Amino acid sequence: MLVHARRTELGDRPIAELAVAGKELRPESTVGDARALLERHAVKALPVLRGSTYVGAVDGDALAGAAEDEPVGPLARGLLLVAWGRTRAADALAELDERGGTRLVVLDDDLGAYVGIVCLRGDREWLCVDEARLREAAS
């Protein structure tokens, strides 16, 4: 279950513990698929994955003018800041603050595979986190 957690309480954790997954696209996913997901208020950008490899992301601007049945792969670009999983959350979030972003892609330190995305709310104080993942990491 996704819950909100205050960023100041999570600063010493590895950023990978705060990443969530679930709204990713494949390169062959359609613009229509992406637009349907982006209609949800909290979804700002969608990571595009080839297998477990992050190839970029799409947002509403990237999809502008594209046909509904067009694949998103060619439209994916480096919209989101990327961090390695072991990076201390406070450090990764500080870099996100510097760039004014609210989304951060997290990659596995050893394989470079996609772990998930960190979502900072607009108030820049709270994160959407997976409650079970936090509990598991704490034990």
N, C-alpha and C positions, 0 to 999 in steps of 0.2 A: 504494500500500500504506500502511495506517495504521501508524504507529510511535509510540512514546512519546518525548517530548522534555522536558527539564528546563526549567521556566519561566524560571529565571534566565539561561538561555542564549538566550532569545528576546525578552527584554524590550524591546529597541529596535526590533523589527520592527513593522510595522503589523499590527493584529489580524486584518485580512483574510487575511494570509498563513498564519494558523494555523487558519482556519475549514475545516471539513470539511462535506460534503454527502452525502446519500444516504438518509436515513431521514425524509424529510418526507412529509406527507400533504396531500391536497387536501380542500377542504371537504366534498366528496361521498364521501370515503373513509368506511368504516364503523367503528363502534366495535370490531367484531370485528377489522378490519385493524389498528387501533391496539393493541388488547390483544395481538395476536400479536407485534407489534414490541416492546412493553413487556415481554414475557416474557423477553427477552434481558437479562441482568444489567446490562450497561453502559448500556442505554437507560433514561433517567430521564424524559424528556419529548420530545414529538414536535412540531416546528414544523408549523403548518398554513399552506399557501400557496395563494393565489388567483392563478394565473399566477406571476409572480415577486414578488408582494406578500405580505409576512408579515402574517398576520391574527391570530396568537396561537399558543398551544401547548396540548396536552393531556397530562395525566399520569394515573396510576391514579386519583387522587382525582376528577379531572374526569369520568372515565368511570363512576364508581361509580353503580350503579343503572340505567345506560343499556342499552337493548336492543342486541344484537349487530348488527342491521341498521340502527341509527340512524346518520345522518351525523354526523361529528365537527365540522363547521363551526360549528354553534350552541354547541358545548361549548368551543370554543377561547377562551382568555383570556390575559391578559398575565402569564403565569407566569415568563417568562424576562427577564432583563436584556438590553437592546439596546445595541449600540455601533456607531458608524460605522467603516467599514473603515480609515480612515487613523489612527484612534486608536492611540497607542503601546500595545503589548501590556501592558507593565508597568502602565500607567495603567488599562486596562480590567480587568486581573486584580485590581488593588488594589480597584477598586469591587466586583468580584465577591466578593472576600474580605470586604469590609465588610458585604455583604448575606448572606454565608454560602452563596451559591449555587455550583453547579459547572457550570452551563451558561450560555452567553452567545450570543445571536443577533447576527450581524454583517450590517449593511446597507451597500450601496454608497453612497459619499459623494455621488455625482452624481445617481443615479437613485432612491435609496432602495430598490432591489431587494434581495432576499434574496441574500446571498453564501454563508452557511453558518452553522454553529454551532461554537463553541469548547467543548470538553469537558475539564474539569479533573478529574483523578482524585480520589478521596476523600482521598488523602494531601496534596492541595493543592499538590504539588510538580511533578507530571508532567502533561503534556497529551497527548491523542491528536491527532496531526497527520498530514497527508498528505505523505509523504516526497517525492514528485515535485513537489508544489506548493512545498515549501520549497527544493528544489534549483533549480527554475525561477526563483523569486523572488531567489535568491542570485546568479544569473548575469546 
